[in-house]
Amino acid sequence: MMTRQSGLRIAFGIGVGFLVGCGAPKPLTLMPTPVIYSVGKIDPFAHLGSEHRSPEIPVFYATNRLPSTDRDMVTYQNVLDSRLHLGRATIRFGRLGASWKDVVRASLAEGGEGGEATPLVVTAVAPVAAIPVSETVPDPLRSPGVKAFIDGINSELARAVDKEVIVYVHGTKVDFTNSVSLTAEIDHFAGRDFVGVAFAWPSHQDILNYMVGVDVKRALESSTALRRLLELLALHTDAKHINVLAYSAGGRVTSKALYELRQTAPELDATSLRRRFRLGAVAFAAADVPVDTFLERLEPISELAELVVITSSDADNALQAGKNFMGGLDRAGTRRAEDEEEAFVARKQLENVEIIDVSFGQEVRGFDITGHHYWYRHPWTSSDMVFLMRTDLPAGQRGLESTEQAGVWFLSSDYPEMIRKAAAKALDGQW
């Protein structure tokens, strides 16, 4: 029997879904300038050769969305497919006819406001292969399409300053275009120094499908596809490390995929696992995963990765709404879950796991870091994520300061200067 409270929750969820789902999709624009660059002391593009000085940037992708060819350009639908589609997309920064100087000017705008709204446009999508998710990772030598995908990544790695791959796993309420575009932004703001791969799972573009559980189920069903991708990259690319950035509901996909990946090699210790799968930094930004589920998976994840980063906030309304209207415990990306996570990390002695509390120190800084999209929309947190993906360095070497809780870090009032100093030391003039 439905109670009044549950009825209100359902009604609220439907209302939110209606309002979000019926609005016209917002055009994708360049994120605000990370604070590490915004005063002109660091130019992450100065070292780039002429081949990289272009308004367009390529990213690779892997998706278990069903493809569609109804338009002039291949795209991918909101339908779960049993195959993992591999390919390459091209994203243009700026309006048609924009120059490289225009892109740099917008990217390094003073004050971290991103300058004029700079549109992001997917100009090309080139599929090369589709492999069954249910089967083992294929030998590229026996599959021309898979070989082309791997050869393309290795070719880009050979030219990259940072011989690493970064896999971005998006949250809910976004489409394929958003996935590849945000991956391109991460690569761009990291100085175009590594190879970006977008993993696009089939979320819908409204919140209602997530709140009623449809896209939660899809996230969990997409873990095998992500695991196949990570295995493929580990087995056949030349990447020194494979870094993973999972955002919001992407944390459900990623934590389950990594937990399953650990189960494929129960006989290996942490050193051997890291040698086999080459996972570097794994970041869970604003993770929408119930904390009990997340902690069940955290120890196996820490055995796989060189470094595990969890961001938390006391002002993430989306994660709080997720708990209120979908049930379950506090989400892993909230401050309410932080004490439990910190205690678990200490009890299990997971020395490579760090928690970044983006709200801590707000009284001294004079502002909190709020909302659900903070990891890329706030210039301070985007700086940390970009620098993490670029360097794999622990928090103490990324300009963060430790709290009184072991393993919990924060962005102090002098963070902008601290991260610039950290970048100068770590990158030794490459930026």
ABEGO torsion letter per residue (X at the ends): XBBAAAAAAAAAAAAAAAAAAABBBBBBBBBBBBAAAAAGABBAAAABBAAABBABBBBBBBBABBBBAABABBBBBABBBABBBBBBBBBBBEBBGBBAAAAAAAAABBGGAGEBBBBBBBABBBBABBBBAABBBBBAAABAAAAAAAAAAAAAAAABABBBBBBBBBBBGBBAAAAAAAAAAAAAAAGGABBBBBBBBBBBABAAAAAAGAAAAAAAAAAAAAAAAAAAAAAABABABBBBBBBEAAAAAAAAAAAAAAAABAABBAAAAAAAAGBBBBBBBGBBBBAAAAAAAAAAAAAABABBBBBBBAABAAAAAAAAAAEEBBBAABAAAAAAAAAAAAAAGBAABBBBBAABGAAAAGBBBBEAAAAAABAAAAAAAAAAAAAGBBAAAAGBBBBABBGBBBBBAAAAAAAAAAAAAAAGGAX
